[in-house]
Amino acid sequence: MRLPEISRSISIPAGVVITVVDRKVTVKGGKATLTRDFSHANISIETDGKTVSVGAKWPRKKEASLVGTINSHIQNMIMGVTQGYTYKLKIVFSHFPITVKIQGRAVLVENFTGERRARSAKILGDVKVKLDNDDIIVQGASLEDVSQTAANIETVTRVTNKDPRVFLDGIYVYERNEGMD
């Protein structure tokens, strides 16, 4: 059964400007400007300066679920340009001391489980990565870029062919925050 119409709206906070052109959403705020293309979805996105409406007329199941998904993406974009996102990762080792370096747009993990070759994790978008003793701080305006960069760093130190209860060495996400310090 198809619903006659499904719609969700978001109120735009002060200091944020949202423009929509052909289902391409641009959100400008105090910290950054984010652009996202939703032209693949068969939904309507409209703005009147105070609210953004995401909706679909006579949606199938896929379009109905896309309305909620795109609504959440736009809310994440608004949060990103106003407060930003911060992920904190902890460097943990017991056998071999891990050395972490930032080189260009990559994070290099050296001496992981005694390996001679450095492992490399890609830094995406406009994400900033800082080292603070045994912590790695990943900050940025785009939730997708910040979380994927943190996941890249965590994945690069995945232990294979060893008992994970014994070999706890690695880099692990331990805190996710909205807002940059």
Backbone hydrogen bonds, N-H to C=O, Kabsch-Sander energy under -0.5 kcal/mol:
donor,donor_aa,acceptor,acceptor_aa,energy
3,L,59,P,-0.8
6,I,56,A,-2.3
8,R,54,V,-2.7
10,I,52,V,-2.4
12,I,50,K,-3.2
16,V,13,P,-1.4
17,V,28,K,-2.4
19,T,26,T,-2.3
21,V,24,K,-2.1
24,K,21,V,-1.3
25,V,23,R,-0.6
25,V,36,R,-2.6
26,T,19,T,-2.7
27,V,34,L,-3.0
28,K,17,V,-2.8
28,K,26,T,-0.5
29,G,32,A,-2.3
31,K,81,V,-2.4
34,L,27,V,-2.6
36,R,25,V,-2.6
38,F,23,R,-2.8
38,F,36,R,-0.6
41,A,38,F,-1.5
43,I,41,A,-1.5
44,S,55,G,-3.3
46,E,53,S,-2.5
48,D,51,T,-1.8
49,G,51,T,-0.5
52,V,10,I,-2.5
53,S,46,E,-3.3
54,V,8,R,-3.2
55,G,44,S,-2.5
56,A,6,I,-2.4
58,W,4,P,-2.3
64,A,60,R,-2.3
65,S,61,K,-2.0
66,L,62,K,-2.0
67,V,63,E,-1.5
68,G,64,A,-1.0
69,T,65,S,-1.9
70,I,66,L,-2.9
71,N,67,V,-1.9
72,S,68,G,-2.0
73,H,69,T,-2.1
74,I,70,I,-2.3
75,Q,71,N,-2.0
76,N,72,S,-2.4
77,M,73,H,-2.1
78,I,74,I,-2.2
79,M,75,Q,-2.4
80,G,76,N,-2.1
81,V,77,M,-2.2
82,T,78,I,-1.3
83,Q,79,M,-2.9
84,G,79,M,-2.0
85,Y,140,G,-2.9
86,T,177,N,-2.7
87,Y,138,V,-2.8
88,K,175,E,-2.7
89,L,136,I,-2.8
90,K,172,Y,-3.0
91,I,134,D,-3.0
92,V,90,K,-0.6
92,V,170,G,-3.2
99,T,110,E,-2.4
101,K,108,L,-2.5
103,Q,101,K,-0.6
103,Q,106,A,-2.7
106,A,103,Q,-0.8
107,V,121,A,-2.8
108,L,101,K,-3.4
108,L,106,A,-0.5
109,V,119,R,-3.2
110,E,99,T,-3.7
110,E,108,L,-0.6
111,N,115,E,-0.6
113,T,111,N,-0.5
114,G,111,N,-1.3
115,E,112,F,-1.8
119,R,109,V,-2.8
121,A,107,V,-2.3
123,I,105,R,-2.6
124,L,122,K,-0.5
127,V,124,L,-1.4
128,K,139,Q,-3.2
130,K,137,I,-2.7
132,D,135,D,-2.8
135,D,132,D,-2.0
136,I,89,L,-2.5
137,I,130,K,-2.8
138,V,87,Y,-3.0
138,V,136,I,-0.6
139,Q,128,K,-2.9
139,Q,137,I,-0.5
140,G,85,Y,-1.9
143,L,141,A,-0.6
146,V,142,S,-2.4
147,S,143,L,-2.6
148,Q,144,E,-2.2
149,T,145,D,-2.1
150,A,146,V,-2.2
151,A,147,S,-2.2
152,N,148,Q,-2.4
153,I,149,T,-2.1
154,E,150,A,-2.4
155,T,151,A,-2.8
156,V,152,N,-1.7
157,T,153,I,-0.6
157,T,154,E,-0.8
158,R,155,T,-1.7
166,V,163,D,-1.4
167,F,163,D,-2.6
168,L,166,V,-1.2
170,G,92,V,-2.9
172,Y,90,K,-2.2
174,Y,88,K,-2.6
175,E,88,K,-1.4
177,N,86,T,-3.2
179,G,84,G,-3.0
179,G,177,N,-0.6
180,M,83,Q,-1.3
